[in-house]
Amino acid sequence: MKILVIGGSGIIGTGIVEAAAGAGHEVVALSRQKTIIQKDFPNVRRIRADWSDINSAKAIINEGGGYDVVVDGLVFTRKQLVRDLEIAGRHCAQFVYISTAGVYEQPHHNAAEDAPKRLEKLKWSYSYNKRDAEIFVEQNADKYPCGITVIRPPYTYGRTRIPVAVVGRFNQYTLIDRILKHKPIVFIDDGHHPRSITHISTFSEAVAGTFMKRGAIGQAYHVSDDVSYTWEDVVNTVGEIVGVRPEIVHVPVSCSRVTAPASMTK
């Protein structure tokens, strides 16, 4: 099979590229950045291009007669999904939309696919927009010639990402630095709510297993490990690895709220 992975340099995209290539598929990894994969697969071709540019996107999707499967990891809104389906929907047999496990009502861990997903209950714009795009699929999938599969990853980690929620995605090694320097790791809650935290290989192999499977068309899957962890568990594990016990500080949510100065409330 010929597979196009849109967003092939992120942790999810890279994982799917490796899983698909390892299964023997011909893979095209599309990204604006350099795609870093674990081994030099001879069946992987990297394309550095801007998918948001309509002309570049059309040229890529039309090359070589199209693809069997297009995996789209760059959809964050309904508008983006509609655009990508208009570009790719007639040039592939299966379109895989990577959504998020954040579409489930919170708090949740190890949620099943039929867990509540009411749009009005989603407070995080990322989750709201991902769910809104899912609703478009549910209502309009039959208008496209390709089959559509929705897959929801939980928080994923791997060799290029430390599982951590207390620092930004691009400076995650700050966590290790703070632990080594005995600086406090702050949680804006009690840190004891379990989360689904899944290694990227688990998620990616499951995604690759849906390729060109008739039963996967029209389905929405949630892929996660069987075990949930608290963020405090994760930080303590990182501390064990580096040999320093983390200094964890819990700040109640009520203390984290900012009160406007009196001059601003008049």
C-alpha positions in Angstrom: 0.0 0.0 0.0 1.0 3.6 -0.6 0.6 5.7 2.5 0.8 9.5 2.9 1.4 10.8 6.4 0.7 14.5 6.7 2.6 16.0 9.6 5.3 13.3 9.5 7.8 15.0 11.8 5.8 15.2 15.0 5.8 12.4 17.6 2.5 11.0 16.3 3.4 11.4 12.6 6.9 9.9 13.1 5.5 7.0 15.0 2.9 6.2 12.2 5.6 6.5 9.5 7.8 4.0 11.3 4.9 1.6 12.0 3.6 1.7 8.4 7.1 1.3 7.0 7.8 -1.5 9.4 4.7 -3.3 8.1 6.2 -3.1 4.5 4.1 -0.2 3.1 5.4 2.5 0.8 5.3 5.6 2.9 5.5 9.3 2.1 6.2 11.5 5.1 5.2 15.1 4.5 6.4 17.9 6.8 7.8 21.4 6.8 10.6 20.1 9.1 13.1 17.3 8.8 11.4 13.9 9.6 13.5 12.1 12.1 12.8 8.3 12.1 14.6 5.7 14.1 16.1 3.8 11.2 16.6 4.4 7.5 13.7 2.6 6.0 14.2 2.2 2.2 10.4 2.4 1.7 10.1 5.8 3.2 10.3 9.0 1.2 10.4 12.4 2.9 8.9 15.5 1.4 9.6 18.9 2.9 6.7 21.1 1.9 4.0 23.3 3.4 0.7 21.4 3.4 -1.2 24.6 4.3 -0.2 26.0 0.8 -3.0 24.9 -1.4 -0.9 24.5 -4.6 1.7 22.4 -2.7 -1.0 20.2 -1.2 -2.7 19.6 -4.5 0.6 18.7 -6.2 1.6 16.2 -3.5 -1.8 14.5 -3.4 -1.9 14.2 -7.2 1.5 12.8 -7.7 1.8 9.1 -8.7 -1.9 8.7 -9.1 -2.8 9.3 -5.4 -2.5 7.1 -2.3 -4.3 4.1 -0.8 -4.3 5.8 2.7 -3.9 9.5 3.7 -3.2 10.0 7.4 -3.9 13.6 8.4 -2.2 14.7 11.6 -2.5 18.4 10.9 -6.2 18.9 11.3 -7.2 21.1 14.3 -10.5 22.6 13.2 -13.5 21.7 11.1 -12.5 24.2 8.4 -9.1 22.5 8.0 -10.7 19.1 7.8 -13.1 20.2 5.1 -10.3 21.7 3.1 -8.1 18.5 3.4 -11.0 16.2 2.5 -11.7 18.4 -0.6 -8.0 18.0 -1.6 -7.4 14.4 -0.7 -10.9 12.8 -0.6 -10.9 11.9 -4.3 -7.3 10.7 -4.4 -7.3 8.0 -1.7 -9.3 5.0 -0.6 -9.1 5.8 3.1 -8.7 9.0 5.0 -7.5 8.8 8.6 -8.2 11.8 10.8 -6.1 12.0 13.9 -8.3 13.5 16.6 -7.7 13.4 20.3 -8.9 11.6 23.4 -9.5 15.1 24.8 -12.9 15.0 23.1 -14.3 13.0 26.1 -15.8 14.9 29.0 -13.3 15.4 31.8 -12.1 13.9 34.0 -11.6 10.6 32.3 -9.0 7.9 31.9 -9.1 4.9 29.7 -12.3 6.1 28.2 -14.2 3.8 25.8 -15.4 5.1 22.4 -19.0 5.5 23.6 -18.0 7.7 26.6 -19.8 11.1 26.6 -18.5 13.7 24.1 -20.9 16.6 24.4 -19.4 19.6 22.6 -20.8 22.1 25.1 -18.9 20.3 28.0 -15.5 20.8 26.4 -13.7 23.8 27.8 -10.3 23.5 26.0 -10.5 25.0 22.5 -8.2 22.3 21.1 -10.5 19.5 22.3 -13.6 21.5 21.3 -12.3 22.1 17.7 -11.2 18.4 17.3 -14.6 17.2 18.4 -16.3 19.7 16.1 -14.4 18.3 13.2 -15.4 14.8 14.3 -19.1 15.8 14.2 -18.6 17.0 10.6 -17.3 13.5 9.7 -20.3 11.9 11.4 -22.7 14.1 9.4 -21.0 14.2 6.1 -18.8 11.1 5.6 -21.1 9.7 2.9 -20.5 12.8 0.7 -16.9 11.7 0.0 -15.7 8.9 -2.2 -13.0 7.8 0.3 -13.8 5.9 3.5 -13.0 7.9 6.7 -11.6 6.6 10.0 -11.2 8.7 13.1 -8.6 7.8 15.7 -8.1 9.5 19.1 -4.7 9.4 20.7 -4.3 10.1 24.4 -1.1 11.8 25.7 1.7 10.1 23.9 5.4 9.8 24.6 8.4 8.2 23.1 12.1 8.7 22.5 11.6 12.3 21.4 9.1 13.3 24.1 9.2 13.0 27.8 5.7 12.5 29.2 5.2 15.7 31.2 2.4 18.1 31.8 4.1 20.8 33.8 6.3 22.4 31.1 5.7 23.3 27.5 5.9 20.9 24.7 9.1 22.4 23.2 11.1 22.7 26.5 10.2 19.5 28.2 13.8 18.9 29.3 13.3 21.8 31.7 11.7 19.1 33.9 14.9 17.2 34.2 16.9 20.3 34.8 14.6 21.4 37.6 14.7 17.9 39.2 18.6 17.9 39.0 18.7 21.4 40.6 16.2 20.5 43.3 13.8 23.1 42.1 10.1 22.7 42.8 7.8 21.0 40.3 4.4 22.7 40.7 1.0 21.0 40.2 -2.1 23.2 40.1 -4.2 20.4 41.7 -3.4 17.5 43.9 -1.6 15.6 41.1 -3.5 12.4 41.8 -6.0 12.3 38.8 -5.1 9.3 36.6 -4.4 10.0 33.0 -4.1 7.8 29.9 -0.4 8.1 28.9 0.6 5.9 26.0 3.8 5.0 24.3 3.8 6.1 20.7 4.6 2.6 19.4 1.3 1.3 20.9 -0.7 4.0 19.2 1.1 3.9 15.9 0.9 0.1 15.4 -2.8 0.3 16.1 -3.3 3.1 13.5 -1.3 1.1 10.9 -3.6 -1.9 11.6 -6.6 0.0 10.4 -5.2 0.7 6.9 -7.5 -0.5 4.2 -9.6 -2.6 6.6 -13.2 -2.5 5.5 -14.4 -2.7 9.1 -12.4 0.4 10.1 -14.3 2.6 7.6 -16.8 4.9 9.4 -15.4 4.0 12.8 -13.9 6.2 15.5 -11.3 4.5 17.7 -9.6 5.4 21.0 -6.1 3.8 21.3 -4.4 3.8 24.7 -2.5 1.5 27.1 -4.5 -0.4 29.6 -2.8 1.4 32.6 -3.4 4.9 33.7 -0.9 7.1 35.6 -1.0 10.3 37.6 1.3 13.1 36.6 2.9 12.8 40.1 3.7 9.1 39.3 5.3 10.2 36.0 7.5 12.9 37.6 8.6 10.6 40.3 9.6 8.0 37.7 11.6 10.6 35.8 13.3 11.4 39.1 14.2 7.8 39.7 15.7 7.6 36.2 18.0 10.6 36.8 18.7 9.6 40.4 17.2 12.6 42.2 13.9 12.8 44.2 11.7 15.5 42.7 10.6 18.4 44.9 6.8 18.4 44.2 4.6 21.3 45.4 0.8 21.1 45.2 -1.0 24.4 44.7 -4.8 24.3 45.1 -6.8 25.6 42.2 -8.4 28.3 44.4 -4.9 29.7 45.1 -4.0 29.8 41.4 -6.8 32.2 40.4 -5.7 35.8 39.7 -7.8 38.5 41.3 -8.1 41.8 39.4 -6.8 44.9 41.2 -9.5 47.1 42.7 -8.8 49.8 40.2 -9.8 47.4 37.4 -13.1 46.5 38.9 -14.5 50.0 39.3 
